[in-house]
């Protein structure tokens, strides 16, 4: 049996930069007991093995910032785990039906249903991207410079220079910053000041 702590329920993704996930106690990689939610920097997760006898320990270390407990992340973790477990059992029963030639007409629907479960689990992670406003809130909480955040959000390099231009009035909330970043990404080139200190007031 394998136990330990791991991150599950990845949501609010800024691909390549950061995301929100929840730390769980797990048994055989299944997330059971949620502990704490984090903003996690992409690529910082490292696995560790330990334990002895019948109890093997597998845990994950990461670099990130603790945030308020995220019920969305917890529900996403349990939902995806349920899909994976269902997919495994459906595929297994499909193979048994196919090899045993008991009910061959049932094998194909079971296999398809299993594949659908795996695809839905993957899609629920892939599509859980942060909105512009949410990305700004997360970046400010994790002390990510807004120029870096803008680059990962797809703002054209030619527009990023306006972010540090002190000649423009600074936006006062994450919604305004996110809206202006969105216009810059779309090529509108709306100038604004995005000094790092503007966002220090935001919390997740």
Contact map, one row per residue, 1 for C-alpha under 8 A:
111000000000000000000000001100000000000000000000000001110000000000000000000000000000000000000000000000000000000000000000000000000000000000000000000000000000000000000000000000000000000000000000000000000000
111100000000000000000000001110000000000000000000000000111100000000000000000000000000000000000000000000000000000000000000000000000000000000000000000000000000000000000000000000000000000000000000000000000000
111110000000000000000000111110000000000000000000000000111110000000000000000000000000000000000000000000000000000000000000000000000000000000000000000000000000000000000000000000000000000000000000000000000000
011111000000000000000000111000000000000000000000000000001110000000000000000000000000000000000000000000000000000000000000000000000000000000000000000000000000000000000000000000000000000000000000000000000000
001111100000000000000011110000000000000000000000000000000111000000000000000000000000000000000000000000000000000000000000000000000000000000000000000000000000000000000000000000000000000000000000000000000000
000111110000000000000011110010100000000000000000000000000011100000000000000000000000000000000000000000000000000000000000000000000000000000000000000000000000000000000000000000000000000000000000000000000000
000011111100000000001111000000000000000000000000000000000001000000000000000000000000000000000000000000000000000000000000000000000000000000000000000000000000000000000000000000000000000000000000000000000000
000001111100000000001111000000100000000000000000000000000000000000000000110010000000000000000000000000000000000000000000000000000000000000000000000000000000000000000000000000000000000000000000000000000000
000000111110000000011100000000000000000000000000000000000000000000000001111111010000000000000000000000000000000000000000000000000000000000000000000000000000000000000000000000000000000000000000000000000000
000000111111100000111100000000000000000000000000000000000000000000000000100110000000000000000000000000000000000000000000000010010000000000000000000000000000000000000000000000000000000000000000000000000000
000000001111100000111000000000000000000000000000000000000000000000000001100100000000000000000000000000000000000000000000000010011100000000000000000000000000000000000000000000000000000000000000000000000000
000000000111110000110000000000000000000000000000000000000000000000000000000000000000000000000000000000000000000000000000000000011110011000000000000000000000000000000000000000000000000000000000000000000000
000000000111111001110000000000000000000000000000000000000000000000000000000000000000000000000000000000000000000000000000000000011100000000000000000000000000000000000000000000000000000000000000000000000000
000000000001111111100000000000000000000000000000000000000000000000000000000000000000000000000000000000000000000000000000000000001100001000000000000000011000000000000000000000000000000000000000000000000000
000000000000111111100000000000000000000001000000000000000000000000000000000000000000000000000000000000000000000000000000000000001000000000000000000000010000000000000000000000000000000000000000000000000000
000000000000011111000000000000000000000001100000000000000000000000000000000000000000000000000000000000000000000000000000000000000000000000000000000000010000000000000000000000000000000000000000000000000000
000000000000011111100000000000000000000011000000000000000000000000000000000000000000000000000000000000000000000000000000000000000000000000000000000010010000000000000000000000000000000000000000000000000000
000000000000111111110000000000000000001111000000000000000000000000000000000000000000000000000000000000000000000000000000000000000000000000000000000000000000000000000000000000000000000000000000000000000000
000000000111111011111000000000000000001111000000000000000000000000000000000000000000000000000000000000000000000000000000000000000000000000000000000000000000000000000000000000000000000000000000000000000000
000000001111100001111100000000000000111100000000000000000000000000000000100000000000000000000000000000000000000000000000000000000000000000000000000000000000000000000000000000000000000000000000000000000000
000000111110000000111110000000000000111100000000000000000000000000000000100000000000000000000000000000000000000000000000000000000000000000000000000000000000000000000000000000000000000000000000000000000000
000000111100000000011111000000000111110000000000000000000000000000001100110000000000000000000000000000000000000000000000000000000000000000000000000000000000000000000000000000000000000000000000000000000000
000011110000000000001111100000000111110000000000000000000000000000000000000000000000000000000000000000000000000000000000000000000000000000000000000000000000000000000000000000000000000000000000000000000000
000011110000000000000111110000111111000000000000000000000000000000000000000000000000000000000000000000000000000000000000000000000000000000000000000000000000000000000000000000000000000000000000000000000000
001111000000000000000011111000111110000000000000000000000000000000000000000000000000000000000000000000000000000000000000000000000000000000000000000000000000000000000000000000000000000000000000000000000000
001111000000000000000001111111111000000000000000000000000000000000000000000000000000000000000000000000000000000000000000000000000000000000000000000000000000000000000000000000000000000000000000000000000000
111100000000000000000000111111110000000000000000000000000000000000000000000000000000000000000000000000000000000000000000000000000000000000000000000000000000000000000000000000000000000000000000000000000000
111000000000000000000000011111000000000000000000000000000000000000000000000000000000000000000000000000000000000000000000000000000000000000000000000000000000000000000000000000000000000000000000000000000000
011001000000000000000000011111100000000000000000000000000000000000000000000000000000000000000000000000000000000000000000000000000000000000000000000000000000000000000000000000000000000000000000000000000000
000000000000000000000000011111110000000000000000000000000000000000000000000000001000000000000000000000000000000000000000000000000000000000000000000000000000000000000000000000000000000000000000000000000000
000001010000000000000001111011111100000000000000000000000000000000000000000011001000000000000000000000000000000000000000000000000000000000000000000000000000000000000000000000000000000000000000000000000000
000000000000000000000001111001111100000000000000000000000000000000000000000001000000000000000000000000000000000000000000000000000000000000000000000000000000000000000000000000000000000000000000000000000000
000000000000000000000001110000111110000000000000000000000000000000000000000000000000000000000000000000000000000000000000000000000000000000000000000000000000000000000000000000000000000000000000000000000000
000000000000000000000111100000111111000000000000000000000000000000000000010000000000000000000000000000000000000000000000000000000000000000000000000000000000000000000000000000000000000000000000000000000000
000000000000000000000111100000001111100000000000000000000000000000000000000000000000000000000000000000000000000000000000000000000000000000000000000000000000000000000000000000000000000000000000000000000000
000000000000000000000111000000000111110000000000000000000000000001111000000000000000000000000000000000000000000000000000000000000000000000000000000000000000000000000000000000000000000000000000000000000000
000000000000000000011110000000000011111000000000000000000000000001111100100000000000000000000000000000000000000000000000000000000000000000000000000000000000000000000000000000000000000000000000000000000000
000000000000000000011110000000000001111100000000000000000000000111110000000000000000000000000000000000000000000000000000000000000000000000000000000000000000000000000000000000000000000000000000000000000000
000000000000000001111000000000000000111110000000000000000000000111100000000000000000000000000000000000000000000000000000000000000000000001000100000000000000000000000000000000000000000000000000000000000000
000000000000000001111000000000000000011111010000000000000000011110000000000000000000000000000000000000000000000000000000000000000000000000000000000000000000000000000000000000000000000000000000000000000000
000000000000000011100000000000000000001111110000000000000000011100000000000000000000000000000000000000000000000000000000000000000000000000000000000000000000000000000000000000000000000000000000000000000000
000000000000001111100000000000000000000111111000000000000000000000000000000000000000000000000000000000000000000000000000000000000000000000000000000000000000000000000000000000000000000000000000000000000000
000000000000000100000000000000000000000011111000000000000000000000000000000000000000000000000000000000000000000000000000000000000000000000000000000000000000000000000000000000000000000000000000000000000000
000000000000000000000000000000000000000111111100000000000000111000000000000000000000000000000000000000000000000000000000000000000000000000000000000000000000000000000000000000000000000000000000000000000000
000000000000000000000000000000000000000001111110000000000001111000000000000000000000000000000000000000000000000000000000000000000000000000000000000000000000000000000000000000000000000000000000000000000000
000000000000000000000000000000000000000000011111000000000001110000000000000000000000000000000000000000000000000000000000000000000000000000000000000000000000000000000000000000000000000000000000000000000000
000000000000000000000000000000000000000000001111100000000111100000000000000000000000000000000000000000000000000000000000000000000000000000000000000000000000000000000000000000000000000000000000000000000000
000000000000000000000000000000000000000000000111110000001111100000000000000000000000000000000000000000000000000000000000000000000000000000000000000000000000000000000000000000000000000000000000000000000000
000000000000000000000000000000000000000000000011111000011110000000000000000000000000000000000000000000000000000000000000000000000000000000000000000000000000000000000000000000000000000000000000000000000000
000000000000000000000000000000000000000000000001111100011100000000000000000000000000000000000000000000000000000000000000000000000000000000000000000000000000000000000000000000000000000000000000000000000000
000000000000000000000000000000000000000000000000111110111000000000000000000000000000000000000000000000000000000000000000000000000000000000000000000000000000000000000000000000000000000000000000000000000000
000000000000000000000000000000000000000000000000011111111000000000000000000000000000000000000000000000000000000000000000000000000000000000000000000000000000000000000000000000000000000000000000000000000000
000000000000000000000000000000000000000000000000001111110000000000000000000000000000000000000000000000000000000000000000000000000000000000000000000000000000000000000000000000000000000000000000000000000000
100000000000000000000000000000000000000000000000000111110000000000000000000000000000000000000000000000000000000000000000000000000000000000000000000000000000000000000000000000000000000000000000000000000000
111000000000000000000000000000000000000000000000001111111000000000000000000000000000000000000000000000000000000000000000000000000000000000000000000000000000000000000000000000000000000000000000000000000000
111000000000000000000000000000000000000000000000111111111100000000000000000000000000000000000000000000000000000000000000000000000000000000000000000000000000000000000000000000000000000000000000000000000000
011100000000000000000000000000000000000000000001111100111110000000000000000000000000000000000000000000000000000000000000000000000000000000000000000000000000000000000000000000000000000000000000000000000000
011110000000000000000000000000000000000000000011110000011111000000000000000000000000000000000000000000000000000000000000000000000000000000000000000000000000000000000000000000000000000000000000000000000000
001111000000000000000000000000000000000000000011100000001111100000000000000000000000000000000000000000000000000000000000000000000000000000000000000000000000000000000000000000000000000000000000000000000000
000011100000000000000000000000000000000000001111000000000111110000000000000000000000000000000000000000000000000000000000000000000000000000000000000000000000000000000000000000000000000000000000000000000000
000001000000000000000000000000000000000000011111000000000011111000000000000000000000000000000000000000000000000000000000000000000000000000000000000000000000000000000000000000000000000000000000000000000000
000000000000000000000000000000000000000110011100000000000001111100000000000000000000000000000000000000000000000000000000000000000000000000000000000000000000000000000000000000000000000000000000000000000000
000000000000000000000000000000000000000110011000000000000000111110000000000000000000000000000000000000000000000000000000000000000000000000000000000000000000000000000000000000000000000000000000000000000000
000000000000000000000000000000000000011110000000000000000000011111000000000000000000000000000000000000000000000000000000000000000000000000000100000000000000000000000000000000000000000000000000000000000000
000000000000000000000000000000000000011100000000000000000000001111100000000000000000000000000000000000000000000000000000000000000000000000001100000000000000000000000000000000000000000000000000000000000000
000000000000000000000000000000000001111000000000000000000000000111110000000000000000000000000000000000000000000000000000000000000000000000000000000000000000000000000000000000000000000000000000000000000000
000000000000000000000000000000000001111000000000000000000000000011111000000000000000000000000000000000000000000000000000000000000000000000000000000000000000000000000000000000000000000000000000000000000001
000000000000000000000000000000000001110000000000000000000000000001111100000000000000000000000000000000000000000000000000000000000000000000000000000000000000000000000000000000000000000000000000000000000001
000000000000000000000100000000000001100000000000000000000000000000111110000000000000000000000000000000000000000000000000000000000000000000000000000000000000000000000000000000000000000000000000000000000000
000000000000000000000100000000000000100000000000000000000000000000011111110000000000000000000000000000000000000000000000000000000000000000000000000000000000000000000000000000000000000000000000000000000000
000000000000000000000000000000000000000000000000000000000000000000001111111000000000000000000000000000000000000000000000000000000000000000000000000000000000000000000000000000000000000000000000000000000000
000000001010000000000000000000000000000000000000000000000000000000000111111100000000000000000000000000000000000000000000000000000000000000000000000000000000000000000000000000000000000000000000000000000000
000000011110000000011100000000000000100000000000000000000000000000000111111110000000000000000000000000000000000000000000000000000000000000000000000000000000000000000000000000000000000000000000000000000000
000000011000000000000100000000000100000000000000000000000000000000000111111111000000000000000000000000000000000000000000000000000000000000000000000000000000000000000000000000000000000000000000000000000000
000000001000000000000000000000000000000000000000000000000000000000000011111111100000000000000000000000000000000000000000000000000000000000000000000000000000000000000000000000000000000000000000000000000000
000000001110000000000000000000000000000000000000000000000000000000000001111111110000000000000000000000000000000000000000000000000000000000000000000000000000000000000000000000000000000000000000000000000000
000000011100000000000000000000100000000000000000000000000000000000000000111111111000000000000000000000000000000000000000000000000000000000000000000000000000000000000000000000000000000000000000000000000000
000000001000000000000000000000110000000000000000000000000000000000000000011111111100000000000000000000000000000000000000000000000000000000000000000000000000000000000000000000000000000000000000000000000000
000000000000000000000000000000000000000000000000000000000000000000000000001111111110000000000000000000000000000000000000100000000000000000000000000000000000000000000000000000000000000000000000000000000000
000000001000000000000000000000000000000000000000000000000000000000000000000111111111000000000000000000000000000000000000100100000000000000000000000000000000000000000000000000000000000000000000000000000000
000000000000000000000000000001100000000000000000000000000000000000000000000011111111100000000000000000000000000000000000100000000000000000000000000000000000000000000000000000000000000000000000000000000000
000000000000000000000000000000000000000000000000000000000000000000000000000001111111110000000000000000000000000000000000000000000000000000000000000000000000000000000000000000000000000000000000000000000000
000000000000000000000000000000000000000000000000000000000000000000000000000000111111111000000000000000000000000000001101100000000000000000000000000000000000000000000000000000000000000000000000000000000000
000000000000000000000000000000000000000000000000000000000000000000000000000000011111111100000000000000000000000000001100100000000000000000000000000000000000000000000000000000000000000000000000000000000000
000000000000000000000000000000000000000000000000000000000000000000000000000000001111111110000000000000000000000000000000000000000000000000000000000000000000000000000000000000000000000000000000000000000000
000000000000000000000000000000000000000000000000000000000000000000000000000000000111111111000000000000000000000001001000000000000000000000000000000000000000000000000000000000000000000000000000000000000000
000000000000000000000000000000000000000000000000000000000000000000000000000000000011111111100000000000000000000011111100000000000000000000000000000000000000000000000000000000000000000000000000000000000000
000000000000000000000000000000000000000000000000000000000000000000000000000000000001111111110000000000000000000001000000000000000000000000000000000000000000000000000000000000000000000000000000000000000000
000000000000000000000000000000000000000000000000000000000000000000000000000000000000111111111000000000000000000001000000000000000000000000000000000000000000000000000000000000000000000000000000000000000000
000000000000000000000000000000000000000000000000000000000000000000000000000000000000011111111100000000000000011011000000000000000000000000000000000000000000000000000000000000000000000000000000000000000000
000000000000000000000000000000000000000000000000000000000000000000000000000000000000001111111110000000000000011111100000000000000000000000000000000000000000000000000000000000000000000000000000000000000000
000000000000000000000000000000000000000000000000000000000000000000000000000000000000000111111111000000000000000000000000000000000000000000000000000000000000000000000000000000000000000000000000000000000000
000000000000000000000000000000000000000000000000000000000000000000000000000000000000000011111111100000000010010000000000000000000000000000000000000000000000000000000000000000000000000000000000000000000000
000000000000000000000000000000000000000000000000000000000000000000000000000000000000000001111111110000000111111000000000000000000000000000000000000000000000000000000000000000000000000000000000000000000000
000000000000000000000000000000000000000000000000000000000000000000000000000000000000000000111111111000000010001000000000000000000000000000000000000000000000000000000000000000000000000000000000000000000000
000000000000000000000000000000000000000000000000000000000000000000000000000000000000000000011111111100000010000000000000000000000000000000000000000000000000000000000000000000000000000000000000000000000000
000000000000000000000000000000000000000000000000000000000000000000000000000000000000000000001111111111110110000000000000000000000000000000000000000000000000000000000000000000000000000000000000000000000000
000000000000000000000000000000000000000000000000000000000000000000000000000000000000000000000111111111110011000000000000000000000000000000000000000000000000000000000000000000000000000000000000000000000000
000000000000000000000000000000000000000000000000000000000000000000000000000000000000000000000011111110000000000000000000000000000000000000000000000000000000000000000000000000000000000000000000000000000000
000000000000000000000000000000000000000000000000000000000000000000000000000000000000000000000001111111100000000000000000000000000000000000000000000000000000000000000000000000000000000000000000000000000000
000000000000000000000000000000000000000000000000000000000000000000000000000000000000000000000000111111110000000000000000000000000000000000000000000000000000000000000000000000000000000000000000000000000000
000000000000000000000000000000000000000000000000000000000000000000000000000000000000000000000000110111110000000000000000000000000000000000000000000000000000000000000000000000000000000000000000000000000000
000000000000000000000000000000000000000000000000000000000000000000000000000000000000000000000000110111111110000000000000000000000000000000000000000000000000000000000000000000000000000000000000000000000000
000000000000000000000000000000000000000000000000000000000000000000000000000000000000000000000000110011111111000000000000000000000000000000000000000000000000000000000000000000000000000000000000000000000000
000000000000000000000000000000000000000000000000000000000000000000000000000000000000000000000000000000111111100000000000000000000000000000000000000000000000000000000000000000000000000000000000000000000000
000000000000000000000000000000000000000000000000000000000000000000000000000000000000000000000100100000111111110000000000000000000000000000000000000000000000000000000000000000000000000000000000000000000000
000000000000000000000000000000000000000000000000000000000000000000000000000000000000000000001111110000111111111000000000000000000000000000000000000000000000000000000000000000000000000000000000000000000000
000000000000000000000000000000000000000000000000000000000000000000000000000000000000000000000100010000011111111100000000000000000000000000000000000000000000000000000000000000000000000000000000000000000000
000000000000000000000000000000000000000000000000000000000000000000000000000000000000000000000100000000001111111110000000000000000000000000000000000000000000000000000000000000000000000000000000000000000000
000000000000000000000000000000000000000000000000000000000000000000000000000000000000000001101100000000000111111111000000000000000000000000000000000000000000000000000000000000000000000000000000000000000000
000000000000000000000000000000000000000000000000000000000000000000000000000000000000000001100110000000000011111111100000000000000000000000000000000000000000000000000000000000000000000000000000000000000000
000000000000000000000000000000000000000000000000000000000000000000000000000000000000000000100000000000000001111111110000000000000000000000000000000000000000000000000000000000000000000000000000000000000000
000000000000000000000000000000000000000000000000000000000000000000000000000000000000001001100000000000000000111111111000000000000000000000000000000000000000000000000000000000000000000000000000000000000000
000000000000000000000000000000000000000000000000000000000000000000000000000000000000011111100000000000000000011111111100000000000000000000000000000000000000000000000000000000000000000000000000000000000000
000000000000000000000000000000000000000000000000000000000000000000000000000000000000001000100000000000000000001111111110000000000000000000000000000000000000000000000000000000000000000000000000000000000000
000000000000000000000000000000000000000000000000000000000000000000000000000000000000001000000000000000000000000111111111000000000000000000000000000000000000000000000000000000000000000000000000000000000000
000000000000000000000000000000000000000000000000000000000000000000000000000000000011011000000000000000000000000011111111100000000000000000000000000000000000000000000000000000000000000000000000000000000000
000000000000000000000000000000000000000000000000000000000000000000000000000000000011001000000000000000000000000001111111110000000000000000000000000000000000000000000000000000000000000000000000000000000000
000000000000000000000000000000000000000000000000000000000000000000000000000000000000000000000000000000000000000000111111111000000000000000000000000000000000000000000000000000000000000000000000000000000000
000000000000000000000000000000000000000000000000000000000000000000000000000000000010000000000000000000000000000000011111111100000000000000000000000000000000000000000000000000000000000000000000000000000000
000000000000000000000000000000000000000000000000000000000000000000000000000000111011000000000000000000000000000000001111111110000000000000000000000000000000000000000000000000000000000000000000000000000000
000000000000000000000000000000000000000000000000000000000000000000000000000000000000000000000000000000000000000000000111111111000000000000000000000000000000000000000000000000000000000000000000000000000000
000000000000000000000000000000000000000000000000000000000000000000000000000000000000000000000000000000000000000000000011111111100000000000000000000000000000000000000000000000000000000000000000000000000000
000000000000000000000000000000000000000000000000000000000000000000000000000000010000000000000000000000000000000000000001111111110000000000000000000000000000000000000000000000000000000000000000000000000000
000000000110000000000000000000000000000000000000000000000000000000000000000000000000000000000000000000000000000000000000111111110000000000000000000000000000000000000000000000000000000000000000000000000000
000000000000000000000000000000000000000000000000000000000000000000000000000000000000000000000000000000000000000000000000011111111000000000000000000000000000000000000000000000000000000000000000000000000000
000000000000000000000000000000000000000000000000000000000000000000000000000000000000000000000000000000000000000000000000001111111000000000000000000000000000000000000000000000000000000000000000000000000000
000000000111100000000000000000000000000000000000000000000000000000000000000000000000000000000000000000000000000000000000000111111100000000000000000000000000000000000000000000000000000000000000000000000000
000000000011111000000000000000000000000000000000000000000000000000000000000000000000000000000000000000000000000000000000000001111110000000000000000000000000000000000000000000000000000000000000000000000000
000000000011110000000000000000000000000000000000000000000000000000000000000000000000000000000000000000000000000000000000000000011111111000000000000000000000000000000000000000000000000000000000000000000000
000000000001000000000000000000000000000000000000000000000000000000000000000000000000000000000000000000000000000000000000000000001111111000000000000000000000000000000000000000000000000000000000000000000000
000000000000000000000000000000000000000000000000000000000000000000000000000000000000000000000000000000000000000000000000000000000111111100000000000000001000000000000000000000100110110000000000000000000000
000000000000000000000000000000000000000000000000000000000000000000000000000000000000000000000000000000000000000000000000000000000111111110000000000000000000000000000000000001111110000000000000000000000000
000000000001000000000000000000000000000000000000000000000000000000000000000000000000000000000000000000000000000000000000000000000111111111000000000000000000000000000000000001000100000000000000000000000000
000000000001010000000000000000000000000000000000000000000000000000000000000000000000000000000000000000000000000000000000000000000111111111100000000010000000000000000000000000000100000000000000000000000000
000000000000000000000000000000000000000000000000000000000000000000000000000000000000000000000000000000000000000000000000000000000001111111110000010010000000000000000000000001001100000000000000000000100000
000000000000000000000000000000000000000000000000000000000000000000000000000000000000000000000000000000000000000000000000000000000000111111111000000000000000000000000000000001000000000000000000000000100111
000000000000000000000000000000000000001000000000000000000000000000000000000000000000000000000000000000000000000000000000000000000000011111111100000000000000000000000000000000000000000000000000000000000011
000000000000000000000000000000000000000000000000000000000000000000000000000000000000000000000000000000000000000000000000000000000000001111111111110010000000000000000000000000000000000000000000000000000000
000000000000000000000000000000000000000000000000000000000000000000000000000000000000000000000000000000000000000000000000000000000000000111111111110000000000000000000000000000000000000000000000000100110110
000000000000000000000000000000000000000000000000000000000000000010000000000000000000000000000000000000000000000000000000000000000000000011111111000000000000000000000000000000000000000000000000000000110111
000000000000000000000000000000000000001000000000000000000000000110000000000000000000000000000000000000000000000000000000000000000000000001111111000000000000000000000000000000000000000000000000000000000000
000000000000000000000000000000000000000000000000000000000000000000000000000000000000000000000000000000000000000000000000000000000000000000111111100000000000000000000000000000000000000000000000000000010000
000000000000000000000000000000000000000000000000000000000000000000000000000000000000000000000000000000000000000000000000000000000000000000111111110110000000000000000000000000000000000000000000000000000000
000000000000000000000000000000000000000000000000000000000000000000000000000000000000000000000000000000000000000000000000000000000000000000110011111110000000000000000000000000000000000000000000000100000000
000000000000000000000000000000000000000000000000000000000000000000000000000000000000000000000000000000000000000000000000000000000000000100110001111111000000000000100000000000000000000000000000011100000000
000000000000000000000000000000000000000000000000000000000000000000000000000000000000000000000000000000000000000000000000000000000000000000000000111111100000000100110000000000000000000000000000010000000000
000000000000000000000000000000000000000000000000000000000000000000000000000000000000000000000000000000000000000000000000000000000000000000000001111111110000000000000000000000000000000000000000000000000000
000000000000000010000000000000000000000000000000000000000000000000000000000000000000000000000000000000000000000000000000000000000000001100100001111111111000000000000000000000000000000000000000000000000000
000000000000000000000000000000000000000000000000000000000000000000000000000000000000000000000000000000000000000000000000000000000000000000000000011111111110000100000000000000000000100000000000000000000000
000000000000000000000000000000000000000000000000000000000000000000000000000000000000000000000000000000000000000000000000000000000000000000000000001111111111100100000000000000000000000000000000000000000000
000000000000011110000000000000000000000000000000000000000000000000000000000000000000000000000000000000000000000000000000000000000000000000000000000111111110000000000000000000000000000000000000000000000000
000000000000010000000000000000000000000000000000000000000000000000000000000000000000000000000000000000000000000000000000000000000001000000000000000011111110000000000000000000000000000010000000000000000000
000000000000000000000000000000000000000000000000000000000000000000000000000000000000000000000000000000000000000000000000000000000000000000000000000001111111000000000000000000000000000010000000000000000000
000000000000000000000000000000000000000000000000000000000000000000000000000000000000000000000000000000000000000000000000000000000000000000000000000001111111101100000000000000000000110111000000000000000000
000000000000000000000000000000000000000000000000000000000000000000000000000000000000000000000000000000000000000000000000000000000000000000000000000000100111111100000000000000000000000110100000000000000000
000000000000000000000000000000000000000000000000000000000000000000000000000000000000000000000000000000000000000000000000000000000000000000000000000000100011111110000000000000000000000000000000000000000000
000000000000000000000000000000000000000000000000000000000000000000000000000000000000000000000000000000000000000000000000000000000000000000000000000000000001111110000000000000000000000000000000000000000000
000000000000000000000000000000000000000000000000000000000000000000000000000000000000000000000000000000000000000000000000000000000000000000000000000000000011111111100000000000000000000100001000000000000000
000000000000000000000000000000000000000000000000000000000000000000000000000000000000000000000000000000000000000000000000000000000000000000000000001001100011111111110000000000000000000000000000000000000000
000000000000000000000000000000000000000000000000000000000000000000000000000000000000000000000000000000000000000000000000000000000000000000000000000000000000111111111000000000000000000000000000000000000000
000000000000000000000000000000000000000000000000000000000000000000000000000000000000000000000000000000000000000000000000000000000000000000000000000000000000001111111000000000000000000000000011100000000000
000000000000000000000000000000000000000000000000000000000000000000000000000000000000000000000000000000000000000000000000000000000000000000000000011000000000001111111000000000000000000000000011111000000000
000000000000000000000000000000000000000000000000000000000000000000000000000000000000000000000000000000000000000000000000000000000000000000000000001000000000000111111100000000000000000000000000111000000000
000000000000000000000000000000000000000000000000000000000000000000000000000000000000000000000000000000000000000000000000000000000000000000000000000000000000000011111111000000000000000000000001110000000000
000000000000000000000000000000000000000000000000000000000000000000000000000000000000000000000000000000000000000000000000000000000000000000000000000000000000000000011111100000000000000000000000100000000000
000000000000000000000000000000000000000000000000000000000000000000000000000000000000000000000000000000000000000000000000000000000000000000000000000000000000000000001111100000000000000000000000100000000000
000000000000000000000000000000000000000000000000000000000000000000000000000000000000000000000000000000000000000000000000000000000000000000000000000000000000000000001111110000000000000000000011100000000000
000000000000000000000000000000000000000000000000000000000000000000000000000000000000000000000000000000000000000000000000000000000000000000000000000000000000000000000111111000000000000000000001100000000000
000000000000000000000000000000000000000000000000000000000000000000000000000000000000000000000000000000000000000000000000000000000000000000000000000000000000000000000001111100000000000000000001111001000000
000000000000000000000000000000000000000000000000000000000000000000000000000000000000000000000000000000000000000000000000000000000000000000000000000000000000000000000000111111011000000000000001110001000000
000000000000000000000000000000000000000000000000000000000000000000000000000000000000000000000000000000000000000000000000000000000000000000000000000000000000000000000000011111011000000000000000000001000000
000000000000000000000000000000000000000000000000000000000000000000000000000000000000000000000000000000000000000000000000000000000000000000000000000000000000000000000000001111111000000000000000000000100100
000000000000000000000000000000000000000000000000000000000000000000000000000000000000000000000000000000000000000000000000000000000000110110000000000000000000000000000000001111111100000000000000000000100100
000000000000000000000000000000000000000000000000000000000000000000000000000000000000000000000000000000000000000000000000000000000001100000000000000000000000000000000000000011111110000000000000000000000000
000000000000000000000000000000000000000000000000000000000000000000000000000000000000000000000000000000000000000000000000000000000000100000000000000000000000000000000000001111111111000000000000000000000000
000000000000000000000000000000000000000000000000000000000000000000000000000000000000000000000000000000000000000000000000000000000000100100000000000000000000000000000000001111111111100000000000010000000000
000000000000000000000000000000000000000000000000000000000000000000000000000000000000000000000000000000000000000000000000000000000001111100000000000000000000000000000000000001111111110000000000000000000000
000000000000000000000000000000000000000000000000000000000000000000000000000000000000000000000000000000000000000000000000000000000001100000000000000000000000000000000000000000111111111000000000000000000000
000000000000000000000000000000000000000000000000000000000000000000000000000000000000000000000000000000000000000000000000000000000000000000000000000000000000000000000000000000011111111100000111000000000000
000000000000000000000000000000000000000000000000000000000000000000000000000000000000000000000000000000000000000000000000000000000001000000000000000001000010000000000000000000001111111110000000000000000000
000000000000000000000000000000000000000000000000000000000000000000000000000000000000000000000000000000000000000000000000000000000001000000000000000000000010000000000000000000000111111111000000000000000000
000000000000000000000000000000000000000000000000000000000000000000000000000000000000000000000000000000000000000000000000000000000000000000000000000000000000000000000000000000000011111111111100000000000000
000000000000000000000000000000000000000000000000000000000000000000000000000000000000000000000000000000000000000000000000000000000000000000000000000000000011001000000000000000000001111111111100000000000000
000000000000000000000000000000000000000000000000000000000000000000000000000000000000000000000000000000000000000000000000000000000000000000000000000000001111000000000000000000000000111111111000000000000000
000000000000000000000000000000000000000000000000000000000000000000000000000000000000000000000000000000000000000000000000000000000000000000000000000000000010000000000000000000000000011111111000000000000000
000000000000000000000000000000000000000000000000000000000000000000000000000000000000000000000000000000000000000000000000000000000000000000000000000000000001000000000000000000000000001111111000000000000000
000000000000000000000000000000000000000000000000000000000000000000000000000000000000000000000000000000000000000000000000000000000000000000000000000000000000000000000000000000000000001111111100000000000000
000000000000000000000000000000000000000000000000000000000000000000000000000000000000000000000000000000000000000000000000000000000000000000000000000000000000001000000000000000000000001111111110000000000000
000000000000000000000000000000000000000000000000000000000000000000000000000000000000000000000000000000000000000000000000000000000000000000000000000000000000000000000000000000000001001100011111000000000000
000000000000000000000000000000000000000000000000000000000000000000000000000000000000000000000000000000000000000000000000000000000000000000000000000000000000000001100001000000000001000000001111100000000000
000000000000000000000000000000000000000000000000000000000000000000000000000000000000000000000000000000000000000000000000000000000000000000000000000000000000000001101001111000000001000000000111110000000000
000000000000000000000000000000000000000000000000000000000000000000000000000000000000000000000000000000000000000000000000000000000000000000000000000000000000000001111111111000000000000000000011111000000000
000000000000000000000000000000000000000000000000000000000000000000000000000000000000000000000000000000000000000000000000000000000000000000000000011000000000000000111000011000001000000000000001111101000000
000000000000000000000000000000000000000000000000000000000000000000000000000000000000000000000000000000000000000000000000000000000000000000000000010000000000000000110000010000000000000000000000111111100000
000000000000000000000000000000000000000000000000000000000000000000000000000000000000000000000000000000000000000000000000000000000000000000010000110000000000000000000000000000000000000000000000011111110000
000000000000000000000000000000000000000000000000000000000000000000000000000000000000000000000000000000000000000000000000000000000000000000000000000000000000000000000000000000000000000000000000001111110000
000000000000000000000000000000000000000000000000000000000000000000000000000000000000000000000000000000000000000000000000000000000000000000000000000000000000000000000000011100000000000000000000011111111000
000000000000000000000000000000000000000000000000000000000000000000000000000000000000000000000000000000000000000000000000000000000000000110011000000000000000000000000000000011000000000000000000001111111100
000000000000000000000000000000000000000000000000000000000000000000000000000000000000000000000000000000000000000000000000000000000000000000011010000000000000000000000000000000000000000000000000000111111100
000000000000000000000000000000000000000000000000000000000000000000000000000000000000000000000000000000000000000000000000000000000000000000000000000000000000000000000000000000000000000000000000000001111110
000000000000000000000000000000000000000000000000000000000000000000000000000000000000000000000000000000000000000000000000000000000000000010011000000000000000000000000000000011000000000000000000000000111111
000000000000000000000000000000000000000000000000000000000000000000000000000000000000000000000000000000000000000000000000000000000000000011011000000000000000000000000000000000000000000000000000000000001111
000000000000000000000000000000000000000000000000000000000000000000110000000000000000000000000000000000000000000000000000000000000000000011001000000000000000000000000000000000000000000000000000000000000111
